[in-house]
Amino acid sequence: MNSNEVIWRVAGGSGDGIDSTSQNFAKALMRSGLHVFTHRHYPSRIRGGHTYVEIRASDDPVRSRGDGYNFLLALGDSFARNTQEGAYYGNEEIKPLSENLDELREGGVILYDQGLIDVDEIPDFEERVEENNWHVYPMDLRDLARDHGREVMRNTAGVGATARMLGMDLAPIEKLMEDAMPTDIFEPNLTILREAADIAEAEFSFDHDVAVPEGSHDEEQVLVSGSDTVAFASIDEGCRFIAGYPMTPWTEVFTIMSQYLPDLGGISEQVEDEIAAAALAIGASHAGVKAMSGSSGGGFSLMSEPLGLAEMSETPIVLIEAMRAGPATGMPTKPEQADLEHVLYTSQGDSTRVVFAPGSVAEAYDQTRKAFQIAYEYQLPAIVIIDQKLSGENVNVPGSFFDREPNSDLGSVATEEELADLPHDDHGKYKRFQYDPEKGVSPRSIPGQEGGRYLVTGNEHNEFGHIDEDPDNRIIQVDRRMGKLETIREELNDADGSHQTAYGPEDAEYGIVSWGSQQGAVEEAVDVLLDRGYDVKAINVSDLAPYPVAEVEAFLESVDLALVVEMNASAQFRGLTQRELGAFGDRLASLLKYDGNPFEPHEIVEGFELEIVDDEAGTPQANTRILSAAGD
């Protein structure tokens, strides 16, 4: 943790408004000139159950959740199932305090709602406070809120007291409230915000050293999540049709798209299941609209058959796979990176798909736009993998980042003038699936175009789309479709910027390899390791198919050993890397985490020191696991 930062955790019960409260506070901190990063933890329940959001705020850019945190606002769980002693789930009312103590830093601050939480019910609380030099401030936030009419306003009271304890100006918070609330709600909330701040100042002597740092931005910032940037990128690339079925955490992308598309002349369809969702999106694309669908792991399983249809019929489509812990229902609201092999290999046969796994909210925007461009130019499905971590975390990004030209180009679609010059049979049927077009891409036509009539089927077919099982035809068509991936890889290699993000000194002796959402935590770990004198660098891989062989091979050849960091139990990305490269098994060790929480930088630092530097120094923390390099 940097000394010049605050990491504020607000904890309560699902349904207590923790998410909205934290988002507003994060925006206020951002508008105060700070860089912010949020981490969200919540149960798979509609109401009740311990939930929290962390906001990390610093005058320097932040790329990850921090190592622990230093300020806890514990609101209690007003929807607790059972507060009786001996209840199966324990006393849920106090869990927003009792279950958040292990990660609170020494010297940290605890502000709790004594209207809901009785600290006498928390074993050894006073002893732990003394041992860790925590600064504890009890306030009856619930009673204060009730005095102003609504118990839910205890969140506002907690924010007001927090701001005063951290030395933060209330003005940015008040402005946000005024913009977001109607007058009849704003006035009592403003009163309680100020009153709680005044009570905190009057009743307590603040002897802690946790404070909001001062900062400024060179340009206007926006606070966005990975779900936001995936949706905005899709809209900017001209997507005007989405079909889906709700499933956490994919639902956030679907919801955002559904809010915006009607005003843009687009269509959003919530259908009966994920098979129908993917099939409708394929139909819309076939009809000439940029289309997308998606789901999380369980729902994406149902999309296997339509996914294969898109590959065989060469119909462009973009799918989002928002990973969560599985298999089956698994842990619906917890992050994991265990769907990699599922996304790469689902649906039978030799696949022709592109798969990207962005490592940040900014990359999610760039790579989603690229997914649409490749899908529609090369006529195949492109899949963007995110996870519950990336989809839900909020990060400040310069507003100018999104100043891009929109793109409604449908890719390799022939005009009617072009169709007139392309080959047809004697009956006027267009030779849609030509054997030897440039880049393996035979221009497609849109239904209704003159001269564009052809057959489309999920069976193997000849150039006109007729079912054809002739061995020679089969080989030609498979080779043509598979050959697109080589061309796509060449295009990605020749692009202005690589999707693989390198970090650290180029000539470092050791490496850390990650994919997807672990990028920020790895980079912060590299900073710590460099400060400790270790010679280390990192690469985060986003192109999963076609795999960036040259870039990863060059990285691994340049280091003696590399630690592969991923959130699954079976080292799926390490396995993919060794399969694609056919080498480096003796240079790759794995640091794995699959407890439902993303990596913190210190866990990666510890794993590196234990496995790469001194593999006899001990074992990692209980929530991570190391798989050593082959032959060790």
Residue pairs with C-beta under 8 A, 6 or more apart in sequence:
1 7
1 66
1 67
1 68
1 70
1 105
2 58
2 60
4 58
4 59
4 60
4 213
5 56
5 57
5 58
5 59
5 60
5 62
5 66
5 213
6 56
6 57
6 58
6 70
6 71
6 166
6 210
6 211
6 212
6 213
7 54
7 55
7 56
7 57
7 65
7 66
7 68
7 69
7 70
7 71
8 25
8 54
8 55
8 57
8 69
8 71
8 73
8 162
8 166
9 52
9 53
9 54
9 55
9 69
9 71
9 72
9 73
9 100
10 18
10 21
10 22
10 25
10 52
10 53
10 55
10 73
10 75
10 155
10 158
11 18
11 50
11 51
11 52
11 72
11 73
11 74
11 75
11 96
11 97
11 99
11 100
12 18
12 51
12 52
12 74
12 75
12 76
12 77
12 78
12 96
12 155
13 47
13 48
13 49
13 50
13 51
13 76
13 77
13 78
13 79
13 80
13 92
13 96
14 42
14 43
14 45
14 46
14 47
14 48
14 49
14 51
14 79
15 46
15 47
15 48
15 78
15 79
16 51
16 75
16 77
16 78
16 79
16 152
16 155
17 152
17 155
18 42
18 51
18 52
18 53
18 75
18 155
19 40
19 42
19 51
19 53
21 53
21 155
21 156
21 158
21 159
22 38
22 40
22 53
22 55
23 38
23 223
23 394
24 159
24 173
24 176
24 177
24 180
25 55
25 159
25 162
25 173
26 36
26 38
26 55
26 57
26 223
26 394
27 172
27 176
27 223
28 168
28 172
28 173
28 176
29 36
29 55
29 57
29 168
29 172
29 212
30 36
30 57
30 221
30 223
30 396
31 172
31 175
31 176
31 221
32 168
32 169
32 172
32 212
32 215
33 59
33 214
33 215
33 216
33 217
34 57
34 58
34 59
34 212
34 213
34 215
35 57
35 58
35 59
35 60
35 61
35 62
35 215
35 396
36 55
36 56
36 57
36 62
36 223
36 394
36 395
36 396
37 55
37 56
37 62
37 63
37 64
37 65
37 393
37 394
37 395
37 520
38 53
38 54
38 55
38 56
38 393
38 394
38 395
39 53
39 54
39 56
39 65
39 389
39 393
39 598
40 52
40 53
40 54
40 392
40 393
41 51
41 52
41 53
41 54
41 597
42 49
42 51
42 52
42 333
43 49
43 50
43 51
43 333
44 248
44 331
44 332
44 333
47 79
48 77
48 79
48 80
48 81
48 92
49 77
49 79
49 92
50 77
50 92
50 95
50 96
50 99
52 96
52 100
54 65
54 66
54 69
56 62
56 65
56 66
56 69
57 212
57 213
58 213
58 215
59 213
59 214
59 215
63 360
63 519
63 520
63 521
63 523
63 524
64 520
64 521
64 523
64 524
64 599
64 600
64 601
65 393
65 521
65 598
65 600
66 600
66 601
67 600
67 601
67 602
68 103
68 104
68 105
68 600
69 103
69 104
69 105
69 108
70 104
70 105
70 107
70 108
70 109
70 210
71 108
71 109
71 111
71 162
71 165
71 166
71 210
72 97
72 100
72 104
72 108
72 109
72 110
72 111
72 112
73 111
73 112
73 158
73 159
73 161
73 162
74 96
74 97
74 100
74 110
74 111
74 112
74 113
74 117
75 96
75 112
75 113
75 116
75 141
75 154
75 155
75 158
76 93
76 94
76 96
76 97
76 112
76 113
76 115
76 116
76 117
76 142
77 92
77 93
77 94
77 95
77 96
77 116
78 93
78 116
78 142
78 151
80 91
80 92
80 93
81 87
81 89
81 92
82 88
82 89
82 91
82 92
83 91
83 92
83 93
84 91
85 91
91 121
93 116
93 117
94 116
94 117
94 118
94 119
94 121
94 122
96 117
97 110
97 112
97 117
97 119
97 122
98 121
98 122
98 125
101 125
101 128
104 110
104 132
104 134
106 132
106 133
106 134
107 132
107 133
107 134
107 135
107 208
107 209
107 210
108 132
108 134
108 135
108 208
108 210
109 134
109 135
109 136
109 137
109 165
109 208
109 210
110 129
110 134
110 135
110 136
110 137
111 137
111 139
111 158
111 161
111 162
111 165
111 200
112 119
112 136
112 137
112 138
112 139
113 139
113 140
113 141
113 142
113 154
113 158
114 138
114 139
114 140
115 140
115 141
115 142
115 143
115 154
116 142
119 125
119 126
119 138
128 134
129 136
135 206
135 207
135 208
135 210
137 161
137 165
137 200
137 204
139 157
139 158
139 161
139 196
139 199
139 200
139 203
141 154
141 157
141 158
141 161
141 196
142 151
142 154
144 154
144 157
144 192
144 195
144 196
144 199
145 151
145 152
145 153
145 154
145 156
145 157
145 192
148 188
148 191
148 192
149 188
150 188
153 188
153 189
153 192
156 177
156 189
156 192
156 193
156 196
157 192
157 193
157 195
157 196
158 196
159 173
159 193
159 196
160 170
160 173
160 192
160 193
160 194
160 195
160 196
160 197
160 200
161 196
161 197
161 199
161 200
162 168
163 169
163 170
163 173
163 197
164 170
164 196
164 197
164 198
164 200
164 201
165 200
165 204
165 206
165 208
165 210
166 210
166 211
166 212
167 211
167 212
168 212
170 193
170 194
170 197
173 193
174 190
174 193
177 186
177 189
177 190
177 193
178 186
178 190
181 189
217 396
217 398
219 398
219 399
219 400
220 398
220 399
220 400
221 396
221 397
221 398
221 399
222 396
222 397
222 398
222 399
222 402
223 394
223 395
223 396
223 397
224 232
224 361
224 394
224 395
224 397
225 252
225 361
225 391
225 392
225 393
225 394
225 395
226 358
226 360
226 361
226 364
226 386
226 390
226 391
226 392
226 393
226 517
227 249
227 252
227 253
227 256
227 322
227 386
227 391
227 392
228 256
228 361
229 361
229 362
229 364
229 365
229 368
229 397
230 253
230 320
230 364
230 365
230 368
230 384
230 386
230 391
231 253
231 256
231 257
231 260
232 365
232 402
233 364
233 365
233 366
233 367
233 368
233 369
233 372
234 242
234 257
234 292
234 318
234 368
234 372
235 257
235 260
235 261
235 264
236 369
236 402
236 404
236 406
236 407
237 290
237 368
237 369
237 372
237 373
237 406
237 407
237 408
238 290
238 372
238 406
238 407
238 408
238 409
239 257
239 266
239 290
239 291
239 292
239 318
239 372
240 261
240 264
240 265
240 266
240 267
240 289
240 290
240 291
241 261
241 266
241 267
241 268
241 269
241 280
241 281
241 284
241 285
241 289
241 290
241 291
241 292
242 254
242 257
242 258
242 261
242 266
242 267
242 268
242 269
242 281
242 291
242 292
242 293
243 268
243 269
243 270
243 271
243 276
243 277
243 278
243 280
243 281
243 284
243 291
243 293
244 250
244 254
244 269
244 270
244 271
244 274
244 277
244 293
244 294
244 295
245 270
245 271
245 272
245 273
245 274
245 276
245 277
245 295
245 299
246 254
246 270
247 274
247 295
247 296
247 298
247 299
248 296
248 324
248 332
248 333
248 388
249 296
249 322
249 324
249 333
249 386
249 387
249 388
249 391
249 392
250 294
250 295
250 296
250 299
250 320
250 321
250 322
250 391
252 322
252 391
252 392
253 294
253 320
253 322
253 391
254 268
254 270
254 294
257 268
257 292
258 268
258 270
260 266
261 267
261 268
262 268
267 284
269 277
269 280
271 277
271 280
273 299
273 302
274 293
274 295
274 299
274 300
274 301
274 302
274 303
275 302
275 303
275 305
275 306
277 293
277 295
277 299
277 303
278 293
278 302
278 303
278 306
278 307
278 310
278 317
278 319
279 306
279 309
280 293
281 291
281 292
281 293
281 317
281 319
282 291
282 306
282 309
282 310
282 313
282 315
282 317
284 291
285 291
285 310
285 315
285 316
285 317
286 313
286 315
286 447
286 456
287 446
287 447
288 410
288 413
288 446
288 447
290 372
290 376
290 408
290 410
291 317
291 318
292 317
292 318
292 319
292 320
292 372
293 303
293 317
293 319
293 320
294 300
294 319
294 320
294 321
294 322
295 302
295 303
295 320
295 321
295 322
296 321
296 322
296 323
296 324
296 332
297 321
297 323
297 324
297 326
297 327
297 330
297 338
297 339
297 342
298 326
298 328
298 329
300 319
300 321
300 339
300 342
300 343
300 346
301 342
301 346
303 319
303 346
304 346
304 347
305 347
307 319
307 346
307 347
307 353
307 381
308 347
308 348
308 349
308 351
308 458
309 315
309 458
310 316
310 317
310 380
310 381
311 347
311 349
311 351
311 352
311 353
311 380
311 381
311 481
312 349
312 457
312 458
312 459
312 460
313 456
313 457
313 458
314 379
314 380
314 433
314 442
314 444
314 481
315 379
315 456
316 375
316 376
316 378
316 379
316 380
316 381
316 382
316 411
317 375
317 381
317 382
318 368
318 371
318 372
318 375
318 381
318 382
318 383
318 384
319 381
319 382
319 383
319 384
320 383
320 384
320 386
321 339
321 343
321 383
321 384
321 385
321 386
322 386
322 387
322 388
322 391
323 335
323 336
323 337
323 338
323 339
323 385
323 386
323 387
323 388
324 330
324 331
324 332
324 333
324 334
324 335
324 336
324 387
324 388
325 331
325 332
325 334
325 335
325 336
325 338
325 594
325 596
326 336
326 338
326 339
330 336
331 596
333 388
334 388
334 596
334 597
335 387
335 388
335 389
335 517
335 567
335 596
335 597
335 598
336 387
336 388
336 567
336 568
336 594
336 596
337 387
337 515
337 516
337 517
337 518
337 566
337 567
337 568
337 572
337 573
338 567
338 568
338 569
338 570
338 572
338 594
339 385
340 357
340 385
340 515
340 544
340 568
340 572
340 573
340 576
341 572
341 575
341 576
343 355
343 383
343 385
343 544
344 351
344 355
344 544
344 545
344 576
345 351
350 478
350 482
351 545
352 380
352 481
352 482
352 484
352 485
353 380
353 381
353 382
353 383
353 545
354 371
354 374
354 375
354 378
354 380
354 381
354 382
354 383
354 485
354 488
354 545
354 546
355 382
355 383
355 384
355 385
355 543
355 544
355 545
356 367
356 368
356 370
356 371
356 382
356 383
356 384
356 385
356 499
356 542
356 543
356 544
357 384
357 385
357 386
357 515
357 516
357 517
357 541
357 542
357 544
358 364
358 366
358 367
358 368
358 384
358 386
358 390
358 499
358 516
358 542
359 501
359 514
359 515
359 516
359 517
359 518
359 519
359 520
359 540
359 542
360 390
360 395
360 517
360 519
360 520
361 390
361 393
361 395
361 397
362 397
362 401
363 499
363 501
363 519
363 542
364 384
364 386
364 390
365 401
365 402
366 499
367 384
367 499
367 542
368 384
369 404
369 407
370 499
371 382
371 383
371 384
372 382
372 407
373 407
373 411
374 380
374 382
374 488
374 491
375 381
375 382
375 411
376 409
376 410
376 411
376 412
377 411
377 412
377 441
378 411
378 412
378 439
378 440
378 441
378 484
378 487
378 488
379 411
379 412
379 441
379 442
379 444
379 484
380 481
380 484
385 516
385 544
386 516
386 517
387 516
387 517
387 567
389 517
389 598
390 516
390 517
410 446
412 441
412 443
412 444
413 443
413 444
413 445
413 446
414 422
414 443
414 444
414 445
414 449
414 452
416 449
416 450
416 451
416 452
418 443
419 430
419 445
419 449
419 450
419 451
419 452
420 450
420 451
422 430
422 431
422 443
422 451
423 430
423 431
423 434
423 463
424 430
424 431
424 451
425 431
425 464
428 451
428 453
429 453
429 454
429 455
429 464
429 465
430 445
430 451
430 452
430 453
430 454
430 464
431 442
431 454
431 463
431 464
432 442
432 444
432 445
432 454
432 455
432 456
432 463
432 464
432 465
433 442
433 454
433 461
433 462
433 463
433 464
433 465
433 477
434 442
434 463
435 463
435 476
435 477
435 480
436 480
437 443
437 480
439 484
439 487
440 480
440 481
440 483
440 484
440 487
441 484
445 451
445 452
445 453
445 454
446 452
454 464
454 465
455 461
455 464
455 465
455 466
456 465
457 465
457 467
459 467
460 467
460 468
460 469
460 473
460 474
460 477
461 467
461 468
461 477
462 468
462 470
462 473
462 477
468 474
485 545
485 546
486 546
488 546
489 546
489 548
489 549
492 498
492 499
492 543
492 546
492 548
493 548
493 550
498 548
498 551
499 542
499 543
499 548
500 539
500 540
500 541
500 542
500 543
500 548
500 551
500 552
501 519
501 539
501 540
501 542
502 537
502 538
502 539
502 555
503 522
503 523
503 526
503 537
503 538
503 539
503 540
504 526
504 530
504 536
504 537
504 538
505 530
505 535
505 537
506 537
506 558
507 558
508 535
508 536
508 537
508 558
508 559
509 535
509 536
509 559
509 560
510 534
510 535
510 536
510 537
510 559
510 560
510 561
510 562
510 563
510 608
510 612
511 536
511 537
511 538
511 539
511 555
511 556
511 558
511 559
511 561
511 562
511 563
512 522
512 525
512 526
512 536
512 537
512 538
512 539
512 562
512 563
512 564
512 565
512 604
512 608
513 538
513 539
513 540
513 541
513 552
513 555
513 556
513 562
513 563
513 564
513 565
513 573
513 577
513 588
514 522
514 538
514 539
514 540
514 541
514 564
514 565
514 566
514 573
515 540
515 541
515 542
515 544
515 566
515 573
516 540
516 542
517 598
518 540
518 565
518 566
518 567
518 598
518 599
519 540
521 565
521 598
521 599
521 600
521 601
521 604
522 538
522 540
522 565
522 599
522 604
523 538
523 540
524 601
525 601
525 602
525 604
525 605
525 608
526 536
526 537
526 538
528 601
528 602
528 605
529 536
529 605
529 608
529 609
530 536
532 605
534 608
534 609
534 613
536 608
537 559
539 551
539 552
539 555
541 548
541 551
541 552
541 573
544 576
547 576
547 577
547 580
549 580
549 581
552 577
552 580
552 581
553 581
553 583
555 562
556 562
556 581
556 584
556 587
556 588
559 587
560 587
561 587
561 588
561 589
561 612
561 629
562 584
562 587
562 588
562 589
563 589
563 590
563 591
563 604
563 607
563 608
563 611
563 612
564 571
564 573
564 574
564 577
564 588
564 589
564 590
564 591
565 590
565 591
565 599
565 604
565 607
566 572
566 573
566 574
566 590
566 591
566 592
567 592
567 593
567 594
567 598
567 599
568 592
568 594
569 592
569 594
569 625
571 590
571 592
571 627
574 588
574 590
574 627
577 584
577 588
578 584
578 585
578 588
585 629
585 630
585 631
586 629
586 630
586 631
586 632
587 629
588 629
588 630
589 611
589 612
589 626
589 627
589 628
589 629
589 632
590 626
590 627
591 603
591 604
591 607
591 608
591 611
591 620
591 624
591 625
591 626
592 624
592 625
592 626
592 627
593 599
593 603
593 623
593 624
593 625
595 623
597 623
599 624
603 620
603 621
603 623
603 624
606 620
606 621
606 624
607 620
607 624
607 626
609 617
610 617
610 618
610 619
610 620
610 626
611 626
611 628
615 628
615 632
619 626
620 626
